[in-house]
């Protein structure tokens, strides 16, 4: 599967952005999907995940209540709605796909930069 992330940009603290990740090349609904981020000089961090059907979602405490992951299997797209953004959310955001039965994410998009100004 090929993944193309988009929607990043510059936003003021407290603002919102919605990231999109379009998938192609395989049956999208067969993949669990996730979003990760990597800030300069830091390790990659898990941000959100969603099950194949969209019925289950997962977030770390750092974004819980502010970020929402969703998917539209008819459009082969996963979204990340980010509200109440903070400067510490500044990072390159990556979408990733985990095939059914896999313990990890085997496919990654190219990343989209989110910059939150204070």
GROMACS elastic network, one bead per residue, 0.5 to 0.9 nm:
[ bonds ]
;  ai    aj funct       b0    kb
    1    23     6  0.64847   500
    1    24     6  0.56214   500
    1    26     6  0.51096   500
    1    27     6  0.80424   500
    1    28     6  0.79188   500
    1    97     6  0.79806   500
    1   107     6  0.68345   500
    1   108     6  0.88725   500
    2    22     6  0.81387   500
    2    23     6  0.55383   500
    2    24     6  0.52110   500
    2    25     6  0.60801   500
    2    26     6  0.80566   500
    2   107     6  0.73588   500
    2   108     6  0.76957   500
    2   109     6  0.70923   500
    3    21     6  0.63095   500
    3    22     6  0.56857   500
    3    24     6  0.66741   500
    3    95     6  0.72345   500
    3    96     6  0.74505   500
    3    97     6  0.82151   500
    3   107     6  0.75803   500
    3   108     6  0.63674   500
    3   110     6  0.74665   500
    4    20     6  0.80667   500
    4    21     6  0.52851   500
    4    22     6  0.51757   500
    4    23     6  0.65259   500
    4    24     6  0.86391   500
    4    95     6  0.80095   500
    4   108     6  0.86792   500
    4   109     6  0.53436   500
    4   110     6  0.65170   500
    4   111     6  0.78579   500
    5     8     6  0.84866   500
    5    19     6  0.70890   500
    5    20     6  0.56174   500
    5    22     6  0.64762   500
    5    23     6  0.89072   500
    5    93     6  0.81964   500
    5    94     6  0.69197   500
    5    95     6  0.65541   500
    5   109     6  0.60662   500
    5   110     6  0.66172   500
    5   111     6  0.58926   500
    5   112     6  0.60464   500
    6    18     6  0.87841   500
    6    19     6  0.57790   500
    6    20     6  0.53148   500
    6    21     6  0.63113   500
    6    22     6  0.83781   500
    6   111     6  0.77192   500
    6   112     6  0.57820   500
    6   113     6  0.87162   500
    7    17     6  0.72204   500
    7    18     6  0.60734   500
    7    20     6  0.60555   500
    7    21     6  0.87207   500
    7   112     6  0.69951   500
    7   113     6  0.84373   500
    7   114     6  0.84139   500
    8    17     6  0.72171   500
    8    18     6  0.76688   500
    8    19     6  0.62881   500
    8    20     6  0.88654   500
    8    92     6  0.83973   500
    8    93     6  0.80073   500
    8   111     6  0.88786   500
    8   112     6  0.52260   500
    8   113     6  0.50963   500
    8   115     6  0.78369   500
    9    17     6  0.79765   500
    9   112     6  0.80143   500
    9   113     6  0.61878   500
    9   114     6  0.50249   500
    9   115     6  0.60862   500
    9   116     6  0.83946   500
   10   113     6  0.84024   500
   10   114     6  0.61633   500
   10   116     6  0.59224   500
   10   117     6  0.72910   500
   11    14     6  0.83235   500
   11    15     6  0.60818   500
   11    16     6  0.72082   500
   11    17     6  0.76428   500
   11    85     6  0.80648   500
   11   114     6  0.78281   500
   11   115     6  0.63103   500
   11   116     6  0.50151   500
   11   117     6  0.62530   500
   12    15     6  0.55392   500
   12    16     6  0.83936   500
   12    85     6  0.76144   500
   12    86     6  0.81112   500
   12    87     6  0.82249   500
   12   115     6  0.83090   500
   12   116     6  0.53715   500
   12   118     6  0.61780   500
   13    16     6  0.85035   500
   13    84     6  0.69529   500
   13    85     6  0.52847   500
   13    86     6  0.50188   500
   13    87     6  0.62259   500
   13   116     6  0.56857   500
   13   117     6  0.56635   500
   13   118     6  0.53103   500
   14    83     6  0.70408   500
   14    86     6  0.63796   500
   14   116     6  0.86883   500
   14   118     6  0.88443   500
   15    82     6  0.83083   500
   15    83     6  0.61305   500
   15    84     6  0.54696   500
   15    85     6  0.54941   500
   15    86     6  0.82852   500
   15   116     6  0.83330   500
   16    81     6  0.74654   500
   16    82     6  0.53859   500
   16    84     6  0.62271   500
   16    85     6  0.61785   500
   17    80     6  0.81956   500
   17    81     6  0.61415   500
   17    82     6  0.52505   500
   17    83     6  0.67495   500
   17    85     6  0.82439   500
   17   114     6  0.85468   500
   18    79     6  0.67896   500
   18    80     6  0.55411   500
   18    82     6  0.59269   500
   18    83     6  0.85562   500
   19    78     6  0.83429   500
   19    79     6  0.55037   500
   19    81     6  0.64070   500
   19    82     6  0.79163   500
   19    93     6  0.85675   500
   19   112     6  0.82495   500
   20    77     6  0.66878   500
   20    78     6  0.58571   500
   20    80     6  0.65023   500
   20    81     6  0.87498   500
   20    95     6  0.85883   500
   21    76     6  0.83770   500
   21    77     6  0.54214   500
   21    78     6  0.52082   500
   21    79     6  0.62756   500
   21    80     6  0.85831   500
   21    94     6  0.86453   500
   21    95     6  0.63789   500
   21    96     6  0.88237   500
   21   109     6  0.78297   500
   22    75     6  0.79212   500
   22    76     6  0.59259   500
   22    78     6  0.67133   500
   22    79     6  0.88545   500
   23    26     6  0.78386   500
   23    27     6  0.88515   500
   23    28     6  0.66206   500
   23    75     6  0.86389   500
   23    76     6  0.53986   500
   23    77     6  0.60528   500
   23    78     6  0.82308   500
   23   109     6  0.89914   500
   24    27     6  0.79056   500
   24    28     6  0.73868   500
   24    76     6  0.71349   500
   25    28     6  0.83007   500
   26    29     6  0.88051   500
   26    30     6  0.83180   500
   27    30     6  0.56864   500
   27    31     6  0.76640   500
   27    76     6  0.82928   500
   28    31     6  0.57840   500
   28    32     6  0.86602   500
   28    52     6  0.82146   500
   28    73     6  0.64723   500
   28    74     6  0.87508   500
   28    75     6  0.89477   500
   28    76     6  0.55775   500
   28    77     6  0.80661   500
   28    97     6  0.88407   500
   29    32     6  0.77311   500
   29    52     6  0.54150   500
   29    53     6  0.68604   500
   29    72     6  0.89726   500
   29    73     6  0.57507   500
   29    74     6  0.86521   500
   29    76     6  0.76319   500
   30    52     6  0.59875   500
   30    53     6  0.86222   500
   30    98     6  0.86390   500
   30    99     6  0.64167   500
   30   100     6  0.61527   500
   31    51     6  0.76136   500
   31    52     6  0.54883   500
   31    97     6  0.57836   500
   31    98     6  0.52722   500
   31   100     6  0.58419   500
   32    49     6  0.73684   500
   32    50     6  0.59668   500
   32    53     6  0.83205   500
   32    54     6  0.85974   500
   32    96     6  0.85496   500
   32    97     6  0.58892   500
   32    98     6  0.50154   500
   32    99     6  0.63614   500
   32   100     6  0.69257   500
   32   105     6  0.85116   500
   33    48     6  0.84861   500
   33    49     6  0.56387   500
   33    50     6  0.54104   500
   33    51     6  0.65923   500
   33    52     6  0.72375   500
   33    71     6  0.86005   500
   33    78     6  0.73452   500
   33    95     6  0.72697   500
   33    96     6  0.57749   500
   33    98     6  0.60644   500
   33    99     6  0.87032   500
   33   105     6  0.81110   500
   34    46     6  0.78891   500
   34    47     6  0.74819   500
   34    48     6  0.55195   500
   34    50     6  0.62721   500
   34    51     6  0.87913   500
   34    69     6  0.83209   500
   34    78     6  0.84730   500
   34    94     6  0.82809   500
   34    95     6  0.56712   500
   34    96     6  0.51523   500
   34    97     6  0.63761   500
   34    98     6  0.78860   500
   34   105     6  0.79973   500
   35    45     6  0.88620   500
   35    46     6  0.65369   500
   35    47     6  0.53612   500
   35    48     6  0.51578   500
   35    49     6  0.62999   500
   35    69     6  0.82796   500
   35    79     6  0.89110   500
   35    80     6  0.76194   500
   35    93     6  0.68565   500
   35    94     6  0.55975   500
   35    96     6  0.61597   500
   35    97     6  0.89460   500
   36    44     6  0.66705   500
   36    45     6  0.54750   500
   36    48     6  0.69655   500
   36    49     6  0.88701   500
   36    92     6  0.83839   500
   36    93     6  0.57082   500
   36    94     6  0.51398   500
   36    95     6  0.63092   500
   36    96     6  0.76275   500
   37    43     6  0.85417   500
   37    44     6  0.55700   500
   37    45     6  0.52524   500
   37    46     6  0.65861   500
   37    47     6  0.66729   500
   37    89     6  0.85813   500
   37    90     6  0.86773   500
   37    91     6  0.58046   500
   37    92     6  0.54150   500
   37    94     6  0.58689   500
   37    95     6  0.86549   500
   37   111     6  0.84280   500
   38    41     6  0.82403   500
   38    42     6  0.62945   500
   38    43     6  0.59977   500
   38    45     6  0.60885   500
   38    46     6  0.89700   500
   38    90     6  0.84974   500
   38    91     6  0.52010   500
   38    92     6  0.53410   500
   38    93     6  0.66064   500
   38    94     6  0.81951   500
   39    42     6  0.53434   500
   39    43     6  0.72592   500
   39    44     6  0.73882   500
   39    45     6  0.86017   500
   39    88     6  0.85235   500
   39    89     6  0.81355   500
   39    90     6  0.64128   500
   39    92     6  0.63157   500
   39    93     6  0.87712   500
   40    43     6  0.83707   500
   40    90     6  0.88407   500
   40    91     6  0.70082   500
   40    92     6  0.84943   500
   42    45     6  0.84970   500
   46    49     6  0.82574   500
   46    59     6  0.79184   500
   46    60     6  0.72109   500
   47    58     6  0.83802   500
   47    59     6  0.60069   500
   47    60     6  0.63342   500
   47    62     6  0.82239   500
   47    63     6  0.69626   500
   47    64     6  0.89821   500
   47    67     6  0.83917   500
   47    93     6  0.88206   500
   48    57     6  0.72022   500
   48    58     6  0.55094   500
   48    60     6  0.71444   500
   48    63     6  0.83293   500
   48    64     6  0.88680   500
   48    67     6  0.79718   500
   48    68     6  0.77523   500
   48    69     6  0.63786   500
   48    80     6  0.80964   500
   49    56     6  0.82133   500
   49    57     6  0.55250   500
   49    58     6  0.51039   500
   49    59     6  0.67928   500
   49    69     6  0.68496   500
   49    70     6  0.88086   500
   50    53     6  0.80217   500
   50    54     6  0.56538   500
   50    55     6  0.74662   500
   50    56     6  0.56796   500
   50    58     6  0.65169   500
   50    69     6  0.66786   500
   50    70     6  0.69497   500
   50    71     6  0.77754   500
   50    78     6  0.87430   500
   51    55     6  0.62624   500
   51    56     6  0.52917   500
   51    57     6  0.64824   500
   51    58     6  0.88611   500
   52    55     6  0.77076   500
   52    56     6  0.83793   500
   52    71     6  0.87508   500
   52    73     6  0.85853   500
   52   100     6  0.83011   500
   53    56     6  0.77258   500
   53    71     6  0.84127   500
   53    73     6  0.80444   500
   54    57     6  0.71265   500
   54    69     6  0.89095   500
   54    70     6  0.66613   500
   54    71     6  0.63058   500
   54    72     6  0.83338   500
   54    73     6  0.87312   500
   57    68     6  0.85289   500
   57    69     6  0.70649   500
   57    70     6  0.82001   500
   58    64     6  0.85847   500
   58    69     6  0.84588   500
   59    62     6  0.79829   500
   59    63     6  0.65546   500
   59    64     6  0.55740   500
   59    65     6  0.88172   500
   59    67     6  0.81199   500
   59    68     6  0.85159   500
   59    69     6  0.88088   500
   60    63     6  0.59817   500
   60    64     6  0.60647   500
   61    64     6  0.50642   500
   61    65     6  0.84161   500
   62    65     6  0.88863   500
   62    66     6  0.87418   500
   63    66     6  0.54186   500
   63    67     6  0.56075   500
   63    68     6  0.87188   500
   63    82     6  0.85762   500
   63    89     6  0.88211   500
   64    67     6  0.61275   500
   64    68     6  0.80542   500
   65    68     6  0.76814   500
   65    83     6  0.86714   500
   66    81     6  0.82059   500
   66    82     6  0.60825   500
   66    83     6  0.51050   500
   66    84     6  0.60886   500
   66    85     6  0.76903   500
   67    80     6  0.67079   500
   67    81     6  0.55058   500
   67    83     6  0.60558   500
   67    84     6  0.85079   500
   67    85     6  0.89227   500
   68    79     6  0.80052   500
   68    80     6  0.56465   500
   68    81     6  0.50330   500
   68    82     6  0.65849   500
   68    83     6  0.84802   500
   69    78     6  0.72874   500
   69    79     6  0.56121   500
   69    81     6  0.63541   500
   69    82     6  0.87806   500
   70    77     6  0.86792   500
   70    78     6  0.57923   500
   70    79     6  0.52212   500
   70    80     6  0.65887   500
   70    81     6  0.81306   500
   71    74     6  0.89242   500
   71    75     6  0.84436   500
   71    76     6  0.77534   500
   71    77     6  0.57659   500
   71    79     6  0.58808   500
   71    80     6  0.87895   500
   72    75     6  0.53813   500
   72    76     6  0.60670   500
   72    77     6  0.54401   500
   72    78     6  0.63229   500
   72    79     6  0.82966   500
   73    77     6  0.64344   500
   73    78     6  0.80560   500
   74    77     6  0.79339   500
   75    78     6  0.86756   500
   78    95     6  0.82877   500
   82    85     6  0.65914   500
   83    86     6  0.89631   500
   85    88     6  0.82412   500
   85    89     6  0.64704   500
   85    90     6  0.87341   500
   85   116     6  0.67721   500
   86    89     6  0.53756   500
   86    90     6  0.75818   500
   86   116     6  0.61696   500
   86   117     6  0.78305   500
   86   118     6  0.75708   500
   87    90     6  0.56448   500
   87   115     6  0.73777   500
   87   117     6  0.57141   500
   87   118     6  0.59663   500
   88    91     6  0.80734   500
   88   116     6  0.75488   500
   89   114     6  0.75911   500
   89   115     6  0.75164   500
   89   116     6  0.66878   500
   90    93     6  0.88782   500
   90   113     6  0.77614   500
   90   114     6  0.53940   500
   90   116     6  0.54057   500
   90   117     6  0.83599   500
   91   112     6  0.84295   500
   91   113     6  0.59893   500
   91   114     6  0.55282   500
   91   115     6  0.66204   500
   91   116     6  0.88020   500
   92   111     6  0.57919   500
   92   112     6  0.53582   500
   92   114     6  0.60073   500
   92   115     6  0.84753   500
   93   110     6  0.87246   500
   93   111     6  0.51733   500
   93   112     6  0.52232   500
   93   113     6  0.61111   500
   93   114     6  0.69976   500
   94   108     6  0.68757   500
   94   109     6  0.58145   500
   94   110     6  0.65655   500
   94   112     6  0.65953   500
   94   113     6  0.89429   500
   95   107     6  0.85147   500
   95   108     6  0.59741   500
   95   109     6  0.54389   500
   95   110     6  0.80394   500
   95   111     6  0.70701   500
   96   105     6  0.59405   500
   96   106     6  0.73163   500
   96   107     6  0.54620   500
   96   109     6  0.62263   500
   97   104     6  0.84724   500
   97   105     6  0.52906   500
   97   106     6  0.61817   500
   97   107     6  0.51168   500
   97   108     6  0.65578   500
   97   109     6  0.87662   500
   98   101     6  0.82093   500
   98   102     6  0.61627   500
   98   103     6  0.75602   500
   98   104     6  0.58752   500
   98   106     6  0.56798   500
   98   107     6  0.69227   500
   99   102     6  0.54387   500
   99   103     6  0.84838   500
   99   104     6  0.81720   500
   99   105     6  0.74084   500
   99   106     6  0.72987   500
   99   107     6  0.87176   500
  100   103     6  0.86283   500
  102   105     6  0.74399   500
  102   106     6  0.80991   500
  105   108     6  0.74838   500
  108   111     6  0.83257   500
  109   112     6  0.88249   500
